[in-house]
C-alpha cells in the first residue's frame, strides 16, 4: 500500500531523516515510537508533502508520489492529522467538517455518508456542531481534527501523537474510534511516545535521531 525507501529530509543544512525505509500494508496498523526530536513528525509531514526538503522513494498503491503536492496525495487517499491540529478555530465544528468534505474521494461515499460515519464514531461532537473550534478543549479539538480528516475518506491515516496531552476519557474515546477504523480496514501509520496504540499494532518501529532503529 505505502512503501518508503531511502527517505532523507533537511531543515536548511540540518539533516533530520537518514535513509528511512518502511511500509504499511492494506488495513495494517503500524506505530512509530521515538523521543521528542527523533524525527517522527518530520517523517509524517514528508509523507504527506508538507514537511521540509525531502528526497527518497515514496510509493502509494504502486505509484511514485514524491513529486505530488499535498492536496493530490490527500485526494489519492492519504489523510494526515497533525499534532497541532490545524483547525479553523473561528469556524464551528460542523463548518470544519464540511470544508474537508469537498476534498474527499467519492469512492469512500458521499459527503453526507462520511458525515454520518464521523458522527457515529464521535458522538461527543454531535452536541458541539455549532460551537466554534476555539471554544473546545484540547482533547475535543484533537477529536475534531481526526473527524475532519475522516471527512476526506482516507485509506491510510498518518497520525501524529493522536492521544498525547488530552484527558483520559477522551484518550479512551480516541483509541476506541481508531481501533474501530482499523477493524473496518483503514490503514494507519501512527507516531506516538506512549503505547496506547502500540499494544494493538501489527508492527512497532523505532525512530532514533532520524534513523529507523528497528522493530518490536
C-alpha positions as CSV (number, residue, x, y, z in Angstrom):
1,X,0.0,0.0,0.0
2,X,2.6,2.5,1.1
3,X,6.3,1.9,0.6
4,X,9.2,4.2,1.6
5,X,12.8,3.7,0.7
6,X,15.9,5.9,1.4
7,X,13.9,8.9,2.7
8,X,16.1,11.8,3.7
9,X,14.9,15.2,4.9
10,X,16.6,18.5,5.7
11,X,15.7,21.8,7.5
12,X,18.1,24.1,5.8
13,X,21.5,22.4,6.1
14,X,20.5,20.3,9.1
15,X,19.5,16.7,8.1
16,X,16.5,15.4,10.1
17,X,15.9,12.0,8.4
18,X,18.5,9.5,7.3
19,X,17.6,6.8,4.7
20,X,14.3,5.9,6.4
21,X,12.6,2.8,5.0
22,X,9.2,1.5,6.0
23,X,6.0,0.0,4.6
24,X,2.3,-0.1,5.6
25,X,0.1,-2.9,4.2
26,X,-3.6,-2.9,3.4
27,X,-5.5,-2.4,6.7
28,X,-2.4,-2.5,8.8
29,X,-1.7,-0.5,12.0
30,X,1.9,0.4,12.2
31,X,3.2,2.6,15.1
32,X,6.4,4.6,15.1
33,X,7.9,5.3,18.5
34,X,10.6,7.7,19.5
35,X,11.5,10.5,21.8
36,X,10.8,14.2,21.1
37,X,13.1,15.3,18.3
38,X,13.6,11.8,16.9
39,X,12.0,12.8,13.6
40,X,8.5,11.3,13.9
41,X,6.7,14.5,12.9
42,X,9.2,15.2,10.1
43,X,8.6,11.7,8.7
44,X,4.8,12.0,8.6
45,X,5.0,15.6,7.1
46,X,7.4,14.3,4.4
47,X,4.9,11.6,3.5
48,X,2.0,14.0,3.1
49,X,4.2,16.6,1.3
50,X,4.1,19.5,3.7
51,X,7.4,19.0,5.5
52,X,11.0,20.1,4.9
53,X,13.0,19.4,1.8
54,X,12.9,15.7,1.3
55,X,14.4,13.1,-1.1
56,X,13.7,9.4,-1.5
57,X,11.2,7.0,-3.0
58,X,7.6,7.1,-1.7
59,X,5.2,4.8,-3.4
60,X,1.5,4.7,-2.9
61,X,-0.5,1.9,-4.5
62,X,2.4,1.3,-6.8
63,X,2.7,4.9,-7.9
64,X,5.6,7.2,-7.1
65,X,4.2,10.3,-5.3
66,X,7.3,12.1,-4.0
67,X,6.7,14.9,-6.6
68,X,3.0,15.2,-5.9
69,X,1.7,18.3,-4.0
70,X,0.0,17.6,-0.7
71,X,-3.6,18.1,-2.0
72,X,-3.0,15.4,-4.6
73,X,-1.7,13.0,-2.0
74,X,-4.8,13.7,0.1
75,X,-7.2,13.1,-2.9
76,X,-5.3,9.8,-3.6
77,X,-6.3,8.6,-0.1
78,X,-3.7,9.8,2.4
79,X,-5.1,11.5,5.4
80,X,-2.9,13.5,7.9
81,X,-3.7,14.6,11.4
82,X,-1.1,16.9,12.8
83,X,-0.1,17.1,16.4
84,X,-1.0,20.8,16.4
85,X,-4.5,20.1,14.9
86,X,-4.5,23.0,12.4
87,X,-8.2,23.7,12.8
88,X,-10.1,26.7,11.5
89,X,-10.7,28.0,15.1
90,X,-13.1,30.8,14.0
91,X,-15.4,28.3,12.4
92,X,-17.8,25.9,14.0
93,X,-17.3,22.2,14.4
94,X,-19.8,21.5,11.5
95,X,-18.1,24.0,9.3
96,X,-14.7,22.5,9.9
97,X,-16.1,19.1,8.9
98,X,-17.8,20.2,5.8
99,X,-14.9,22.2,4.5
100,X,-12.9,18.9,4.4
101,X,-15.7,17.1,2.7
102,X,-15.1,18.9,-0.6
103,X,-11.6,17.4,-0.9
104,X,-12.8,13.8,-0.3
105,X,-12.8,10.8,-2.5
106,X,-16.2,9.8,-4.0
107,X,-15.0,6.2,-3.7
108,X,-15.4,6.5,0.1
109,X,-19.1,7.5,-0.1
110,X,-20.9,10.8,-0.4
111,X,-20.1,13.7,2.0
112,X,-23.4,13.1,3.8
113,X,-22.4,9.4,4.3
114,X,-19.0,10.4,5.6
115,X,-20.5,12.9,7.9
116,X,-22.9,10.2,9.4
117,X,-19.9,7.9,9.8
118,X,-18.0,10.5,11.7
119,X,-20.9,11.3,14.0
120,X,-21.2,7.5,14.8
121,X,-17.5,7.3,15.6
122,X,-17.5,10.5,17.7
123,X,-21.0,11.0,19.3
124,X,-19.4,13.6,21.6
125,X,-19.2,16.0,18.6
126,X,-22.9,15.9,17.9
127,X,-23.7,18.3,20.8
128,X,-20.9,20.7,19.6
129,X,-21.7,21.1,16.0
130,X,-22.4,24.8,16.3
131,X,-19.6,25.5,18.8
132,X,-16.6,27.4,17.5
133,X,-13.5,25.2,17.4
134,X,-11.7,27.9,19.6
135,X,-14.1,27.1,22.4
136,X,-13.3,23.4,22.6
137,X,-10.8,21.7,24.9
138,X,-7.5,20.4,23.6
139,X,-8.9,16.8,23.5
140,X,-12.1,17.9,21.8
141,X,-10.0,19.7,19.2
142,X,-8.0,16.6,18.6
143,X,-11.1,14.6,18.1
144,X,-12.4,17.2,15.6
145,X,-9.0,17.2,13.8
146,X,-9.3,13.4,13.3
147,X,-13.0,13.7,12.3
148,X,-12.2,16.4,9.8
149,X,-9.6,14.2,8.1
150,X,-12.0,11.3,8.0
151,X,-14.4,13.5,6.0
152,X,-11.9,13.2,3.1
153,X,-12.4,9.4,3.1
154,X,-8.7,8.4,3.6
155,X,-7.5,4.8,3.0
156,X,-4.3,5.5,5.1
157,X,-4.2,7.7,8.1
158,X,-1.0,9.4,9.2
159,X,-1.4,10.3,12.8
160,X,1.0,12.5,14.8
161,X,0.6,11.8,18.6
162,X,-3.2,11.4,18.4
163,X,-3.6,10.7,22.2
164,X,-1.0,13.0,23.6
165,X,-1.9,15.7,26.2
166,X,-5.7,15.0,26.4
167,X,-7.9,13.8,29.2
168,X,-8.1,10.1,30.0
169,X,-11.8,10.0,29.0
170,X,-11.0,11.4,25.6
171,X,-7.9,9.3,25.2
172,X,-10.2,6.2,25.5
173,X,-12.7,7.7,23.0
174,X,-9.9,8.4,20.5
175,X,-8.4,4.9,21.0
176,X,-11.7,3.2,20.5
177,X,-12.5,5.2,17.4
178,X,-9.1,4.5,15.9
179,X,-9.3,0.7,16.6
180,X,-12.8,0.7,15.1
181,X,-11.4,2.3,11.9
182,X,-8.6,-0.4,11.9
183,X,-11.3,-3.1,12.1
184,X,-13.0,-1.5,9.2
185,X,-9.8,-1.8,7.1
186,X,-8.4,1.7,7.3
187,X,-4.6,1.5,7.4
188,X,-2.7,3.7,9.9
189,X,0.8,4.9,10.4
190,X,0.9,6.4,13.9
191,X,3.7,8.4,15.7
192,X,3.4,8.2,19.5
193,X,5.6,8.2,22.6
194,X,3.1,6.4,24.8
195,X,1.9,2.8,24.0
196,X,-1.8,3.5,23.7
197,X,-2.0,2.2,20.2
198,X,1.3,0.3,20.0
199,X,-0.1,-2.5,22.1
200,X,-2.7,-3.1,19.3
201,X,-0.3,-2.6,16.3
202,X,0.8,-5.3,13.9
203,X,4.3,-3.7,13.9
204,X,6.1,-1.1,16.1
205,X,9.0,0.7,14.5
206,X,11.5,2.8,16.5
207,X,12.9,6.1,15.2
208,X,16.1,7.4,16.8
209,X,17.8,10.6,15.8
210,X,16.2,10.4,12.3
211,X,17.1,6.8,11.7
212,X,14.9,3.7,11.8
213,X,16.4,1.7,14.6
214,X,14.4,-1.5,14.4
215,X,11.1,-3.2,15.1
216,X,9.5,-4.7,18.1
